[in-house]
């Protein structure tokens, strides 16, 4: 975890105007700077950057945040990566959870080494682009593949010429340490030679646009068909995706991302107008890949060949995705017929039919999950049902998305004919609390709106019942719209703070009698050692309670911001709602 003190220091060192202006040209407009929003299409500027508040906000789509939030959203980075990016820019060392801190000299040396490797791969990419323009055979290959000059330039394709040491034309001395460490040159038996020879070159870029490695395809017959850069200090194939940098604008515009198997699939799709394709880098889709994909958009489509290898790759992607799933993210799987890959399919049928298949014939993760696990099983037999429970149980246990996890277990119960209580026992889990004798059970609606909040709210209420004095730490701004567990917590805190002495259990229960919160308070009391009073908790527990309140407050504010943003997109906000939105967006002091 990065200390909050460092985040404050970092935000104080960087200027959000400079950060945003590197990606979106800003123009002065009064006290703030304005631009067309980079996160949605618009003709007139509604994206405002405040140098005084060090905050950005779009009055069109509602996007808002600090410099860290902007880098996360614009570049598709995680929080830690965005902090590291800004820290590198500001010359700060991000505190580490363990181990000694690097001194400034060590950090400067490491940064210099990385810059040297980036300059090496970028110079190699420029060399390959130049050689493509000179080689008629390579140009003819790309022409036959139907690629235009625009697409070739957009993806920076190049050509590595024949010969053992073509890179010696631009790198002297040859070899040198950066060439070897970046994977561009191979050493064997004391001799050095270029890794890539007589191949079409696909530069692989980081989310920030730096060339970090290459994928290379043979022009004619030869093995291997594709050759990739090795793992280097720059290049981690499990943490990067080909085409993500080039496809960012299309991903934002369409609201979806398409994962395919090959570099040429990505480029061919873009040639036919589908620019939101990406590909794993010679490896299966990893859990880290799934995290990256989910940061880009809510709708993720995997498109694989229909052969055995394609289906194996698809199932591996699903397995790695399970622990990362979220209720607001949708994953789909499309399998093409065995004679086609995405490249050949779109050439044969065009963009419209490809997208129709993608959107209307792909299977949601849940459907593919059961289809794969049920394949070859006879669910009309007890043995088949038992096998389905056996194979699905460890996979279901990995899913932490509350609603999806609940619904998939519900579906398993229906497939094998086991009621929720007995199924939960069979899986070694707690029985659903909403289960009744009539075998009717339902997921509370709050779970869909705020999956993690009921548990945290109940924990906060319980802590407050044990330590009434902690009510002094609860401050809920008047403009927040309180409902459900929030309203219960606020009512309890208000009651405690209105009394000269902390109330006991009987007084609290009497106060809550007849209110919408009576059942909640009674149930929590019953779970507290039969309703008995508990001793005061430690200072550490008190700090945990304070942090819990901050989290609840932020989640409530975020939920209300999303409601107002949606209403603004549908028909606009009233003046009072605009004021409320601004109040919600103001950074806490």
Buried (B, 14 or more C-beta within 10 A) or exposed (E): EBEEEBBEEBBEBBBBBEBBBEEBEBEEEEEBBBBBBBBBEBEEBBBBBBBEBBBBBBBBBBBBBBBBBBBBBBBBBBBEBBBBBBBBBBEBBBEEEEEEEBEEEEBEEEEEBBEBBBBBBBBBBBBBBBBBEEBEEBBEBBEEBBBEEEBBEBBBBBBBBEEEBBBBEEBEEBBBEBBBBBBBBBEEEEEBBBBBBBBBBBBBBBBEEBBBBBBBBBBEEEEEEBBBBEEBEBBBBBBBBBBBBBBBEBBBEBEBBBBBBBBBBBBBBBBBEBBBBBBBBBEBBBBBBBBBBBBBBEBBBBBBBBBEEBBEBBBBBBBBBBBBBBBEBBBBBBBBEEEBBBBBBBBEBEEEEBBEBBEEEBBEBBEBBBEBBBEEBEBEEEEBBEBBBEEBBEBBBBBBBBBBBBBBBBBBBEBBEBEBBEBBEBBEEEBBEEBEEEEEBEBEEBBEBBBEBBEBBBBBBBBBBBBBEBBEBBEBEEEBEBEBBBBBBBBBBEBBEEEEEBBEBEBBBEBBEEEEBBEBBBEBBEEBEEBEEEEEBEEEBBEBBEEBBEBBBEBBBEBBBEBBBEBBEEEEBEEEBBEBBEBBBEEEE
